[in-house]
Amino acid sequence: KDFPSLYDLGVHQYSHSLLPQHSPKKDSAVYKCVKCVNKYSTPEALEHHLQTATHNFPCPHCQKVFPCERYLRRHLPTHGSGGRFKCQVCKKFFRREHYLKLHAHIHSGEKPYKCSVCESAFNRKDKLKRHMLIHEPFKKYKCPFSTHTGCSKEFNRPDKLKAHILSHSGMKLHKCALCSKSFSRRAHLAEHQRAHTGNYKFRCAGCAKGFSR
């Protein structure tokens, strides 16, 4: 399939999610949006979704922004009485005690899940599992634009490749809820939003200017 520009090619490549998932019930590919996890039966349907969906649903009670409305609805009970288990530090509610215990690691700084290869440690098991992929010797996720731009980058995590594709295509799916700026990576959006909130990790003792690292 031919495209008039690298941007259009990038949108199309992104819509494939690079790894179409096969449904166990049907022998057909399922194309999943990597932001809101909506599923579509054709890459064209996913491509249309990516071009029309906002993926920007801010919580009216805090600064969190969610990629779809159902994630926001799932989050809203944490500000009210939707759960029985209450965090004594930030007053958030959780429906299960297990979730409260996992959440408590954020406040305590405890990172019980340690990497067996390097010194990295994490407060959640899924974060450790994702981290372990960087130690794989073979990087199987290759940049699909190599024939167009000569890019030879390779990755051992699919999410890293998807983020890299955006840098080629010019797609900026991460939109700031406080202004009109958009970014190709979530980390860049988070860094930008600190300019609105002033929530920096580090500050200069001389001029009080904030920095994220």
C-alpha positions in Angstrom: 0.0 0.0 0.0 1.4 3.4 -1.0 1.1 6.7 1.0 1.6 10.3 -0.1 3.7 11.2 2.9 5.8 9.8 5.8 3.1 11.0 8.2 0.4 9.0 6.5 2.6 6.0 6.4 3.3 6.5 10.1 -0.4 6.6 11.0 -1.0 3.4 9.0 2.0 1.6 10.6 0.9 2.7 14.0 -2.7 1.5 13.3 -1.3 -2.0 12.8 0.2 -1.9 16.3 3.0 -3.8 14.7 1.8 -7.0 16.4 -1.8 -7.7 15.5 -3.3 -9.9 18.2 -5.2 -13.0 17.2 -8.5 -13.7 19.0 -8.7 -17.2 20.6 -12.4 -17.4 19.5 -12.0 -16.3 15.9 -9.2 -16.9 13.3 -9.0 -13.2 12.6 -6.6 -10.4 13.6 -7.6 -7.9 16.2 -6.1 -4.4 15.9 -5.7 -2.8 19.3 -5.2 0.9 20.1 -2.1 1.2 22.3 -3.6 4.2 24.2 -7.1 3.2 25.1 -7.0 -0.6 24.2 -10.1 -0.4 22.0 -10.1 -3.3 19.5 -10.9 -3.2 15.8 -11.2 -5.8 13.2 -9.4 -3.9 10.4 -6.4 -1.6 10.4 -8.5 1.0 8.6 -11.0 1.2 11.5 -8.1 1.6 14.0 -6.6 4.2 11.7 -9.8 6.2 11.7 -10.0 5.9 15.5 -6.5 7.2 16.0 -7.3 10.2 13.8 -10.6 11.1 15.5 -10.3 10.1 19.1 -9.1 12.7 21.6 -7.6 10.3 24.1 -7.8 13.2 26.6 -10.1 12.8 29.6 -8.9 14.8 32.6 -10.1 14.1 36.1 -12.0 17.0 37.6 -10.6 16.3 41.0 -6.9 15.9 40.4 -4.3 16.4 37.6 -4.5 12.9 36.1 -5.5 12.6 32.4 -6.8 9.3 31.0 -6.8 8.1 27.3 -10.5 7.0 27.4 -13.7 7.7 29.3 -13.9 4.2 30.9 -10.5 4.7 32.5 -11.7 8.0 33.9 -14.9 6.4 35.3 -12.8 3.7 36.9 -10.6 6.3 38.5 -13.4 8.6 39.8 -14.4 6.4 42.8 -10.9 6.9 44.3 -12.0 10.4 45.1 -15.2 9.4 46.8 -16.7 6.4 48.7 -16.4 4.0 45.8 -14.0 1.7 47.9 -13.9 0.4 51.4 -10.1 0.5 51.9 -8.7 4.0 52.5 -5.1 5.1 52.2 -4.2 6.9 55.4 -1.6 9.1 53.6 -3.4 10.5 50.6 -7.0 9.5 51.5 -7.6 7.6 48.3 -10.1 4.7 48.4 -9.6 1.3 46.9 -12.1 -1.5 46.3 -9.8 -4.2 47.4 -7.2 -4.5 50.2 -4.7 -5.9 47.7 -4.8 -2.7 45.7 -4.3 -0.6 48.8 -1.2 -2.6 49.7 0.2 -2.1 46.2 -0.6 1.6 46.4 1.2 1.9 49.8 4.5 1.2 48.1 4.2 4.6 46.4 4.3 6.4 49.8 6.8 4.1 51.5 9.3 4.1 48.6 9.5 0.3 49.0 10.5 -1.5 45.9 10.2 -5.3 46.6 10.5 -6.5 43.0 14.2 -6.6 42.2 15.9 -7.3 38.9 18.0 -10.4 38.9 20.4 -8.9 36.3 21.0 -5.3 37.4 20.3 -3.2 40.5 17.0 -1.9 39.3 14.0 -2.4 41.6 10.3 -1.7 41.2 7.2 -1.3 43.4 5.0 -3.4 41.0 5.6 -6.8 39.5 4.4 -5.7 36.0 7.0 -3.0 36.0 9.7 -5.5 36.7 8.4 -7.8 34.0 8.5 -5.0 31.4 12.0 -4.0 32.6 13.4 -7.5 32.1 12.8 -7.1 28.4 15.7 -4.7 28.1 18.1 -7.5 29.1 17.1 -9.7 26.2 20.1 -10.1 23.9 18.1 -10.0 20.7 16.2 -6.9 19.7 13.3 -8.1 17.6 11.4 -4.9 17.2 13.0 -3.0 14.2 12.1 0.4 12.9 9.8 -0.1 9.9 11.0 3.2 8.3 14.5 1.8 7.6 14.0 1.7 3.9 12.6 5.3 3.8 14.9 7.1 6.2 17.8 4.7 6.7 16.9 4.4 10.4 18.6 1.3 11.9 17.2 1.5 15.4 16.0 -1.7 17.1 14.2 -2.2 20.4 13.5 -5.1 22.7 10.1 -3.7 23.8 7.1 -3.1 21.5 6.1 0.0 23.4 9.5 1.6 22.8 9.2 0.9 19.1 5.7 2.4 18.9 7.0 5.5 20.7 9.9 5.7 18.2 7.5 5.4 15.2 5.8 8.6 16.4 9.1 10.5 16.1 9.2 9.6 12.4 5.5 10.2 11.5 5.0 13.5 13.3 2.0 12.2 15.2 1.4 13.8 18.5 -1.2 11.9 20.4 -0.4 13.2 23.9 -2.3 16.4 24.3 -2.0 18.8 27.3 -5.3 19.3 29.0 -4.3 22.8 30.1 -3.2 24.3 26.8 -3.2 23.5 23.1 0.3 21.8 22.9 0.7 18.2 21.9 3.6 15.8 22.2 4.7 12.5 20.6 5.7 11.0 23.9 3.9 10.8 27.3 7.2 11.6 29.1 7.5 14.9 27.2 3.9 15.8 28.1 4.5 15.1 31.7 7.6 17.3 31.7 5.6 20.0 30.0 2.7 19.8 32.5 5.1 20.6 35.3 5.4 24.1 33.8 1.7 24.5 34.5 1.7 22.9 38.0 5.2 23.8 39.3 5.5 20.2 40.5 9.2 19.6 39.8 11.4 17.0 41.5 14.4 19.3 41.8 14.8 23.0 42.3 17.8 25.3 42.1 18.7 26.7 45.5 19.8 30.0 43.9 16.9 30.9 41.6 14.2 28.3 42.5 14.0 27.2 38.9 12.5 23.7 38.6 13.9 20.6 36.9 12.6 17.1 36.3 16.0 15.5 36.4 
